[in-house]
Amino acid sequence: MKISKLTAAIALLISACGIAFAQNGTMTPYSAYGYGVLRDHATSTQRAMGGVGYAMNSGRQINAMNPASHAAIDSLTFLFDMGIDLTSLWQSEIQDGKEVRDNNFGGGLDYVTMQFPLGRYMGASVGLLPFSSVGYSFGSKIDNGLDSRQGNGSLNEFYVAVAGRPFKGFSVGANISYLFGTIINETYATISSSQSALFQKQMMVRDFHLNFGAQYSVALNQGDRVTLGLTYSPAKTLLGTARQIYYDTALDTEVQFSDEHKLKGNYSLPETWGAGINYQFGRRVMVEFDYTFQPWSKAKFRGYEGEPVMHNYADRTRYSLGGQYTPDIRGSYFKRVSYRLGGYWSNDYLKLQGNHLREYGITAGFGFPVPSMRTTVNLGLEWMHRQAHPNPLIKENYLNITIGLNVNEMWFQKSKLL
């Protein structure tokens, strides 16, 4: 067992915590509300298939969506997976009877994960994943001046997961994650006399979160297999601190803190249920359907004194469908390439001015094997549309390019003396 390599890999992963999400690819005004844009722990492979994964398990691919999947790893294998995300966004809205358009670009590191065996029927995984992200910048006119708003930051999860297979076909797993990050929302007010002030809202989260999963697979005739997957994360109040700061920019000094309060009892996350069914046709075709439900209408979000909360929460649902086709895993190069396709529809957790926020998209991608290695380069394309309903507010179209590197190595094979 190559302990030195494993130790070095874990050290590399931990060091990535300091820089993982320094480049925030989020750039939508909708992220100014709540906790920002939510993520679903999908890797580059899964995003190319519509974001499915609750019932997926493979000894060659890390699946952070369901901790039970880690039990499928081979006892001699080590996996490392990381991905980056590049995004182009087109926005349009109606202002004073005219359509206003804008275009932005962004990107950065998306996730870093690794997986290794703990025995013949057990596996473990550690990684760094995005939970939510905030990024926007816009302005508007106010009485005798201008109002400029911008925000940035993210909530991230550093997780440790363990899974086991108590009997054939059935696996269970759990992960504990450290939820951390800071979300900053700023408002600059400039009046005609050239006086200006900055109001900054900070939310600093430092907490732990749990996720549990189970999978059950049944082998059918001619190598086919069907797998059912289920995940659950309990609801919880958040731990951390929120505060509002007022700066006099003319004097370049911090004037005062206002409404500093604890997150506990004032802000919360709802429970999360995820369910999926996966069907594999031999070793060539895989199809999966997933459903996600989060009762955000029960969550708390206090806001700040003297400033009304400009949004409500609605129950979040997401439907995902995706598949993969690999012509021949032992054939010529292009027969070993995996071809992926998927789509999804989501009713988001934000409700703005009585309007529900909705998203839908289509995805496609490829898994390119590296010659003479067990490494795969994953390329994914995603088109997504987001707008509110029934009043569309701001219409957004995204083109996301995801690039992932999945390293598969034999680290745990005992050497033989000749």
Salt bridges, closest charged atoms under 4 A:
ASP40 OD2 - ARG316 NH2 3.03
ASP85 OD1 - ARG47 NH1 3.70
GLU99 OE1 - ARG101 NH2 3.20
ASP110 OD1 - ARG39 NH2 2.69
ASP110 OD2 - ARG47 NH1 3.25
ASP147 OD1 - ARG149 NE 3.01
GLU157 OE2 - HIS41 NE2 2.69
ASP207 OD2 - LYS236 NZ 2.42
ASP259 OD1 - HIS261 ND1 3.44
ASP259 OD2 - ARG302 NH1 3.14
GLU305 OE2 - ARG302 NH2 3.56
GLU307 OE1 - LYS201 NZ 2.97
ASP348 OD1 - ARG316 NE 4.00
GLU359 OE2 - ARG386 NE 2.91
GLU382 OE1 - ARG47 NH2 2.92
GLU396 OE1 - ARG386 NH1 2.93
